[in-house]
Amino acid sequence: MMMEGIPVSNEINKLVAACTYARTVFILPPWKEIYKTDGERKQTWAEAVRTYEALKEAYARYGYEVTDVPKDTVENRADFILKQIGEL
């Protein structure tokens, strides 16, 4: 809603506050070198960057700690997350 300029109602804010998850959120930043569109991913690069920024801002706005996952191999990204949550 924020990304589209639609006001977030008090009702939505209350629902978000009532349905919390783990406080740490892992987010994968857009990665231009591997970005491509297909039948499922229709966003342009600029839209993908705006979506990432809007998600990061929204999570922070609602009290989540946003952690960027480094650009790396899938295995290293998974290891990064597991280390952050104490599972590795």
C-alpha positions as CSV (number, residue, x, y, z in Angstrom):
1,M,0.0,0.0,0.0
2,M,2.8,2.4,0.9
3,M,4.6,1.7,-2.4
4,E,1.4,2.6,-4.3
5,G,0.7,5.7,-2.3
6,I,-2.4,4.2,-0.7
7,P,-3.0,5.4,2.8
8,V,-2.5,2.6,5.4
9,S,-5.6,2.6,7.6
10,N,-5.7,2.3,11.4
11,E,-7.4,-1.0,10.9
12,I,-4.5,-2.4,8.9
13,N,-2.0,-1.0,11.4
14,K,-3.8,-2.7,14.2
15,L,-3.9,-6.0,12.3
16,V,-0.1,-5.8,11.6
17,A,0.6,-5.0,15.3
18,A,-1.6,-8.0,16.4
19,C,0.0,-10.5,14.0
20,T,3.7,-10.2,14.7
21,Y,6.4,-12.7,13.7
22,A,10.0,-13.1,14.7
23,R,11.5,-9.7,15.1
24,T,14.4,-10.3,12.7
25,V,13.5,-10.2,9.0
26,F,16.0,-11.3,6.4
27,I,15.7,-9.5,3.1
28,L,17.6,-10.2,-0.1
29,P,18.6,-7.0,-1.9
30,P,18.1,-6.8,-5.6
31,W,21.2,-8.1,-7.5
32,K,21.5,-6.5,-11.0
33,E,24.1,-9.0,-12.3
34,I,21.7,-12.0,-11.9
35,Y,18.3,-10.1,-12.3
36,K,16.1,-11.2,-15.2
37,T,12.4,-11.2,-15.9
38,D,10.4,-14.2,-16.8
39,G,6.8,-15.5,-16.7
40,E,6.8,-15.2,-12.9
41,R,9.1,-12.2,-12.3
42,K,7.6,-9.4,-14.4
43,Q,9.0,-6.4,-12.6
44,T,11.5,-4.2,-14.3
45,W,14.8,-3.7,-12.5
46,A,13.7,-0.2,-11.3
47,E,10.4,-1.7,-9.9
48,A,12.4,-4.5,-8.1
49,V,14.6,-1.9,-6.4
50,R,11.6,0.2,-5.4
51,T,9.9,-3.0,-4.0
52,Y,13.0,-3.9,-2.0
53,E,13.2,-0.3,-0.6
54,A,9.5,-0.3,0.2
55,L,9.6,-3.7,2.0
56,K,12.6,-2.7,4.0
57,E,10.9,0.5,5.1
58,A,7.7,-1.2,5.9
59,Y,9.3,-3.9,8.0
60,A,11.3,-1.2,9.9
61,R,8.2,0.9,10.4
62,Y,6.5,-2.0,12.1
63,G,9.4,-2.6,14.5
64,Y,11.2,-5.4,12.7
65,E,15.0,-5.6,12.6
66,V,15.8,-5.9,8.9
67,T,19.0,-7.8,8.0
68,D,20.3,-7.8,4.4
69,V,21.4,-11.2,3.2
70,P,24.8,-10.7,1.4
71,K,25.0,-11.3,-2.3
72,D,26.6,-14.7,-2.5
73,T,25.9,-18.3,-3.5
74,V,22.6,-19.9,-2.3
75,E,24.6,-22.1,0.1
76,N,26.4,-19.2,1.6
77,R,23.2,-17.2,1.9
78,A,21.6,-20.1,3.7
79,D,24.6,-20.4,6.0
80,F,24.5,-16.7,6.8
81,I,20.8,-16.9,7.9
82,L,21.4,-20.1,9.9
83,K,24.4,-18.4,11.7
84,Q,22.3,-15.3,12.4
85,I,19.6,-17.4,14.1
86,G,22.0,-19.6,15.9
87,E,21.4,-22.8,14.0
88,L,24.8,-23.2,12.6
